[in-house]
Amino acid sequence: MLTRFAVAPSGFKESLSAQAAADAIAAGVRRVVPDAEVDLIPLVDGGEGTARALASATGGRLVALPATGPLGEPVGTHFALLGTGSGSGIGSGSADTAVVEMAAVAGLSLVPHGLRDPGATTTYGVGELIRAALDTGVRRILVGCGDSGTSDGGAGALQALGARLLDEDGFELPQGGRELTRLHHIDPKGLDPRLAHTELLVACNPYNVLCGERGVARVFGPQKGATPAQVEELSAGLENWAYVLTRDLPVTCDLYGGPGTGASGGLGAGLAALGARLLPRFEVLLDHLDLDARLARADLVLTAEGALDHQTPRGKVPAEVARRAKLNGRPVLALAGTLGEGAHTVPGVDAFTGILPAPMALAEALVRASELLTDATERALRMILLGAGLPRGAGV
């Protein structure tokens, strides 16, 4: 009999936070097993909700402030100061760590659909949040990458931190990824000197690289509103960005194709050029949750994300949950807003289902996501329990 459930979803972009998704799944479980023991483990991947989740998990706090949004206008945003409850992944209980969530100031959700142009958006606000974190005196800054609305390689962040990006005539470049094709020289003399004495960590998807056929502009540019012509323009700009960064700064890693360099529209590469360490996001973000032990205690693990497809194994939450669950022999059910090509090939996922009971408009699905997720969980779990109760060979 299934009585213990581990519910470990990511958020559904532009619809449900990870916590809201976990609550919706738990509601569906309890419709079927009213006395179920449900362990809610909402997971963050560096994108939306990361700062808030880590502050909550460690007894820390959020610091609210205005900063420059992706369109160049001020937005209300925040960063986190962690408490003393963090685990080995982010500093072994250190209270000297700040978390800057790039999505909170340069995320795609901050760019209205009619204004989505990744050639124009900027990470300038990310640099402002890093500066604000430095003002608190922390010794370590963790930058969470994910859900970005930008493709400027982190150029805006470097400008906010004091670097001057100059064209061939010595004039400073405007903000935006499309300007990077005109970059001729980087003057680092104005960079904030506190960066040299602060550990800068970037939690990112190692599968995302800056340049080449699998470069970030080609893979994610269209999702951010780029036309085919803009994709090529952005790709060329990021190639030039990597070249000039490597030439003008003391870069010690491969910015073109190194793991994580393409994170958040290339923010990973820009911060790596300043000496940041690019780390696989789940190694950094999940260890403080005691995730492996909690999955091992469950009779069934449920995970979820907005889309289950061929990209899921490339660093998405359900794939990581399934991998860890399988290390302990736990069965895994995945729920998704949409099922795409490759949904059936995610390693470790034993069963999966979409949450839509019938075709519907995207706008309606986004509004009803919590209800749909609860209903889908109930349907799937009833099928699982029915199958578990059938005698062997029944119906054959």
Secondary structure, 3 states (H helix, E strand, C coil): CCCEEEECCCCECCCECHHHHHHHHHHHHHHHCCCCEEEECCCCCCCCCHHHHHHHHHCCEEEEEEEECCCCCEEEEEEEECCCCCCHHHCCCCCCEEEEECHHHHEHHHCCHHHCCCCCCCCHHHHHHHHHHHHCCCCEEEEECCCECCCCCCHHHHHHCCCEEECCCCCECCCCHHHHHHCCEEECCCCCHHHHHCEEEEEECCCCECCCCCEHHHHHCHHHCCCHHHHHHHHHHHHHHHHHHHHHCCCCCCCCCCCCCCHHHHHHHHHHCCCCEEEEHHHHHCHHHCHHHHHHCCCEEEEEEEEECCCCCCCCHHHHHHHHHHHCCCCEEEEEEEECCCHHHCCCCCEEEECCCCCCCHHHHHHCHHHHHHHHHHHHHHHHHHHHHCCCCCCC
